[in-house]
Structures are given as C-alpha cells and as structure tokens.
Amino acid sequence: MTIRNFAIEYDALNDRNTFSNGDTLAGRVIMEVSKETKIKALTVKVKGKADVSWTESHGEESVTYWDKEKYFSQTQSVLPEDNTDGSVTLVAGRHVFPFAFQLPYQGPPSSFKGAHGKIHYRLLAKLSRSMRVASKAEAKFTYVARADYDQSTLMAPQHGSKDKNVIFFASGNISMNIFLPKTGYQQGERLVVNGEIVNSSTRKIVPKYIIYQKQSFFAGGQRAVHTTQILKEKGEPLVSSTRENLSKVLAVPTEISTTIQNCRILKVEYRLKVILDVSFTKNPVIKLPLIVLPLHDGTSSKELEAGLHQDLAKMNI
C-alpha cells in the first residue's frame, strides 16, 4: 500500500479547544508514503452547516421531515506547484503540508448536537492520484459564536408571581414572587434567584429549582421540540403558616451549549423553572427565560466555580 497514513490535524487556540468569529484555523495534512508517489492534487476544505431530521407517524404512514442550512465552505490547495502540470512527486517517507483558514467574522451559530439535528464544523482533506481512488481525512472542530445581544436584553430583570388556593385535604393559600436580576448568564456563572414564598396553607411545601434546555427543530413547515433538564435543586421545606425570603444560588453548567437563536432550522433556549411542590394538588410553577452566553476569553470555569463557592460561603449555604 503506497499511502501508509493520511491524516489532518489542527492547532488549538485555547484550553477549551474552541474557535470563534474571525479566528485563524491552522493545521497540517500529514502523509506517509512507502515509495515514490506522484500526487495529482491535495486540497483542504473547511465547512460549516446545520442538519435536522425526524420522523412522525400520521395514522399508518410515517413522514420524515428534514432540512439543512449551509454557512460557509472554503477550499485551498496545499501542494507546492513545482511542475507544469500541477502535480508533485513525493519521495518515500513522511510529508507535512501546512494550511490556514480565517473563519467568518459574522453569521455562523455555535456547534451543537441535539435530539433531531446538529450544527457542525469540519476540516476535510482530499488526496487525488491518477487511476486511484481518492484518499480522504476529516477533523471536526468546535465553533463557539461570540454573543450578539444588546446589553439591554442581557441585563433585563425577570419577574414572575403565582398564587394558588389549596382545597383538597387542606385549606389556605400559597404564593411566590420570583426575581432574577438579569437574563444573560455566562457558562459557569452563578445565578441568584431572589424572591418570597408565603405558605398560608395547612400543608408543607418544598421549593424546587430547575434549569432546562428547550431544543426546537424546523423542517417542512413542521416543528419538533425536545426538552432536557440540566440542573435541579431543592430548597428547604416550608411548614404551614410560614414566610421565606429567597436568595438561592445556582450555577449555570459550563458544559452546556450556548443559547442559539441565529439558525433558521434549529433553536436552543433555556428556562429557569421554580416549582412549589405540594402534595395532592397541582404544583404552582413559574418559568423565566435565560440566555446562556459563552465563556469570555481569559475567564476559566475554575475561576467562575471559585466565585460561586465564595458566594455560597457568604450566604452560609
């Protein structure tokens, strides 16, 4: 076999191995040949796109909905043109061909893999030789788009309230007012839930705090939705005839996707859900929107976690 090894690799820019708007994606194609070989062409392509697909049953028929969205595609030749016909003859051994691409400054959404679709970015190397099947190699990379929101949107406070009369096997009223100081939170950032819970009923209640992800996929005029719970914590129980002022600290997970709203066929959203768990009745629920932002350059998840622990210590949590 003449081509012993054919691979493509790239250089990481940070400890999270992610790329963003306008970054330079540099790497190399590595090839090992067992004997002198004539190469007709060697190209590298960088591309990004989104794909969605799901199947629904309608009576006895099944319908598959799908769509795709392309973001960019760039190709370059990495062979030195030392012959008039554009080909290159390689001697036996290991050969390295460097390349570099500049990623778009605007447009593409962050990498994501969900229940019915994904947004993905790849490097593709293709080696062509006369009278031979082309050799191919691939390397996937993670793209994290810089946040493109108005400050007024990110800093907008959120509020929700709920009242409920308890009537089955008990009596009285329960209520809650929940406040968030802002809407936008960085991956790993602490999120402080403020508010008040009043238990004027004859039953014990337990507050629960949930952050969940909502994935929406669009194709053929239809929509598929998938929700995933990514964080759940319980508060202290409130017995009958008590009132509590809340200041609950949660940590936005660092490994979740950012909010995605700039893709035509796929959307990723987040909500904070506060539930009052009451026996034998429908639990009152408040849902507040969240925008999850990428980690800023120079800020590590360890630094954010350390800040969270300091806050918890101050609050004696």
C-alpha positions in Angstrom: 0.0 0.0 0.0 1.6 3.2 -1.2 -0.2 5.6 1.2 0.5 4.3 4.7 -1.0 7.2 6.6 -3.2 10.2 5.6 -4.5 12.5 8.3 -5.4 16.1 9.1 -5.0 17.9 12.3 -5.2 21.5 13.6 -3.7 23.6 16.4 -5.8 24.5 19.4 -6.2 28.2 20.3 -7.3 27.8 23.9 -7.6 25.2 26.7 -11.2 24.5 25.6 -10.1 23.8 22.1 -12.8 26.1 20.6 -12.8 28.6 17.7 -14.8 31.7 17.3 -15.6 34.6 14.9 -12.6 35.6 12.8 -10.2 33.1 14.3 -7.4 31.6 12.2 -7.8 27.8 12.0 -4.3 26.5 11.2 -3.1 22.9 10.9 -1.5 20.4 8.6 -2.1 17.4 6.4 0.2 14.5 7.3 1.0 11.8 4.8 3.3 8.8 4.9 4.2 7.1 1.6 6.1 3.8 1.2 7.7 4.7 -2.2 8.0 7.5 -4.6 4.5 8.7 -5.5 3.1 11.2 -7.9 0.3 13.4 -6.4 -2.2 15.0 -8.7 -3.9 17.2 -6.1 -4.1 17.8 -2.4 -6.9 20.1 -1.1 -8.2 21.1 2.3 -11.8 22.3 2.8 -13.3 23.9 5.9 -17.1 23.9 6.1 -20.0 24.5 8.4 -23.6 23.5 8.2 -26.7 22.5 10.1 -28.9 19.4 9.5 -32.2 18.4 11.1 -34.3 15.3 10.6 -37.1 13.5 12.4 -39.9 11.1 11.6 -43.6 11.4 12.6 -46.4 8.9 12.4 -49.6 10.0 10.8 -52.0 7.1 11.0 -50.5 4.2 9.1 -48.0 6.5 7.4 -44.6 7.8 8.6 -43.3 11.1 7.3 -39.7 12.2 7.6 -39.0 15.9 7.8 -35.6 17.2 7.1 -33.7 20.4 6.1 -30.2 21.7 6.1 -28.5 25.1 6.2 -25.0 25.8 4.9 -22.9 28.5 6.5 -19.6 28.6 4.7 -17.2 26.5 2.6 -13.6 27.4 1.7 -11.1 25.2 -0.2 -7.4 25.6 -0.8 -4.7 23.6 -2.5 -1.8 22.8 -0.2 0.5 21.2 -2.8 3.6 23.3 -3.9 3.3 23.7 -7.7 6.7 22.6 -8.8 5.6 21.0 -12.1 3.9 22.5 -15.2 1.0 20.0 -14.9 0.4 21.0 -11.2 1.4 17.5 -9.8 4.0 16.8 -7.2 6.2 13.7 -6.8 6.9 12.7 -3.2 9.8 10.5 -2.1 9.2 7.7 0.4 8.7 8.9 3.9 6.7 11.4 6.0 5.4 14.6 4.5 3.7 17.6 6.2 1.6 20.2 4.3 0.5 23.2 6.4 -2.7 25.2 5.8 -4.6 28.1 7.4 -8.1 29.5 7.1 -9.7 32.5 8.6 -13.2 31.8 9.9 -16.1 34.2 9.1 -16.5 37.2 11.3 -20.3 37.1 11.3 -23.1 34.7 10.8 -22.5 31.1 11.9 -24.1 29.7 15.1 -22.3 27.7 17.7 -21.6 24.0 17.3 -24.5 21.9 18.7 -25.7 18.3 18.7 -29.3 17.7 19.7 -32.2 15.2 19.6 -33.1 15.8 15.9 -30.2 17.7 14.5 -26.8 19.3 14.8 -24.7 22.3 13.8 -21.2 21.0 12.9 -17.9 22.2 11.5 -15.3 20.1 9.8 -11.9 20.1 8.0 -11.7 17.8 5.0 -8.5 16.7 3.3 -8.6 15.1 -0.2 -5.7 13.4 -1.9 -6.0 12.7 -5.6 -3.8 10.4 -7.7 -4.1 9.3 -11.3 -6.0 6.0 -11.7 -6.6 5.7 -7.9 -9.5 6.2 -5.6 -9.1 9.5 -3.7 -7.9 9.3 -0.1 -9.8 11.4 2.4 -9.3 12.5 6.0 -11.6 14.5 8.3 -11.2 16.5 11.6 -14.2 18.1 13.4 -13.8 21.2 15.5 -16.0 23.1 17.9 -17.1 26.6 16.9 -18.5 29.0 19.6 -20.1 32.1 18.2 -19.5 35.3 20.1 -22.6 36.7 21.8 -24.6 39.1 19.7 -27.1 40.6 22.0 -28.0 44.1 23.1 -26.9 44.9 26.7 -30.5 45.9 27.4 -31.6 42.3 26.5 -28.9 40.6 28.6 -29.4 42.9 31.6 -33.2 42.9 31.6 -34.5 41.7 35.0 -37.1 38.9 35.1 -40.0 38.5 37.4 -42.9 36.0 37.9 -45.6 35.5 40.5 -48.1 32.8 41.3 -50.9 32.3 43.8 -52.8 29.1 44.5 -55.6 28.1 46.8 -55.2 24.7 48.3 -58.6 22.9 48.6 -58.0 19.1 48.5 -57.5 17.6 52.0 -56.2 21.0 53.2 -57.0 24.7 53.1 -55.4 28.1 52.7 -53.2 29.9 50.1 -49.7 29.6 48.8 -47.9 32.2 46.8 -44.5 33.1 45.4 -42.7 36.0 43.8 -39.5 35.2 41.9 -36.9 37.7 40.6 -33.8 37.4 38.5 -31.5 40.4 38.4 -30.8 39.8 34.7 -31.5 37.5 31.7 -28.0 36.7 30.3 -25.6 34.4 32.1 -22.2 33.1 31.1 -21.5 29.4 31.1 -20.4 28.5 34.7 -21.7 31.8 36.1 -23.7 32.0 39.3 -27.3 32.7 39.1 -29.1 34.2 42.1 -32.8 33.5 42.5 -34.4 36.1 44.7 -38.0 36.3 45.9 -40.5 35.4 48.5 -42.6 32.4 49.3 -45.7 32.6 51.6 -47.3 29.4 52.8 -50.6 30.3 54.3 -52.0 26.8 53.8 -52.2 23.8 56.2 -49.7 21.8 54.1 -45.9 21.7 53.9 -44.4 22.9 50.6 -40.9 22.3 49.1 -39.4 24.8 46.5 -37.6 23.2 43.6 -35.3 25.0 41.1 -34.8 23.6 37.6 -32.8 24.9 34.6 -33.9 23.1 31.5 -33.0 23.3 27.8 -35.6 23.5 25.0 -34.5 22.3 21.6 -36.7 23.2 18.6 -36.2 21.8 15.1 -37.9 23.2 11.9 -38.5 21.5 8.6 -41.2 21.2 6.0 -43.4 23.7 7.9 -43.3 21.5 11.0 -41.6 21.7 14.3 -40.2 19.1 16.7 -39.4 20.0 20.3 -37.2 18.3 22.8 -36.7 19.4 26.4 -33.8 18.3 28.7 -33.4 19.0 32.4 -29.8 20.2 33.0 -30.0 21.2 36.7 -32.3 20.5 39.6 -32.0 21.6 43.2 -34.4 21.6 46.2 -34.9 24.3 48.8 -35.7 24.0 52.4 -39.3 22.9 53.2 -41.8 25.5 54.4 -44.2 24.3 57.0 -47.7 25.7 57.4 -48.1 29.4 58.1 -44.6 30.5 57.3 -42.9 33.0 55.0 -39.4 32.8 53.5 -37.3 35.4 51.7 -35.3 33.6 49.0 -31.8 34.0 47.8 -31.0 30.8 46.1 -27.6 30.5 44.3 -27.4 28.2 41.3 -24.5 27.6 38.9 -25.1 27.6 35.2 -23.3 24.4 33.9 -20.1 25.1 32.0 -20.5 22.1 29.6 -23.9 23.1 28.1 -24.4 24.7 24.7 -24.9 28.4 24.5 -28.3 29.8 23.5 -28.8 29.5 19.8 -31.2 31.9 18.0 -29.4 32.6 14.8 -30.1 29.3 13.0 -33.1 29.0 10.6 -33.8 25.3 11.3 -32.6 24.8 14.9 -33.1 26.8 18.1 -31.7 26.3 21.6 -33.3 28.1 24.6 -33.1 27.9 28.3 -35.6 28.5 31.2 -35.5 28.6 34.9 -38.4 26.8 36.4 -39.4 27.4 40.1 -41.9 24.9 41.5 -43.7 24.7 44.8 -44.1 21.0 45.5 -47.4 20.5 47.3 -49.0 17.1 48.0 -52.3 16.2 46.4 -52.6 19.3 44.2 -51.2 20.8 41.0 -47.9 22.4 41.8 -47.6 26.2 41.1 -44.9 26.9 38.6 -43.0 30.0 37.4 -40.9 29.9 34.2 -38.4 32.6 33.5 -36.2 32.9 30.3 -32.4 32.7 30.4 -29.8 33.5 27.8 -26.7 31.3 28.1 -23.5 33.0 26.9 -20.1 31.6 26.1 -17.2 31.8 28.5 -15.3 35.1 27.9 -11.6 34.8 26.8 -9.4 34.8 29.8 -12.1 33.5 32.2 -11.9 29.9 33.1 -14.6 27.7 34.5 -12.4 27.1 37.6 -12.4 30.9 38.3 -16.2 31.0 38.0 -16.6 28.0 40.3 -14.3 29.6 42.9 -16.5 32.7 42.8 -19.6 30.6 43.3 -18.1 28.9 46.4 -17.3 32.3 47.8 -20.9 33.4 47.4 -22.2 30.3 49.0 -19.8 30.8 52.0 -21.0 34.4 52.5 -24.6 33.2 52.5 -23.8 30.2 54.8 -25.3 27.8 52.2 
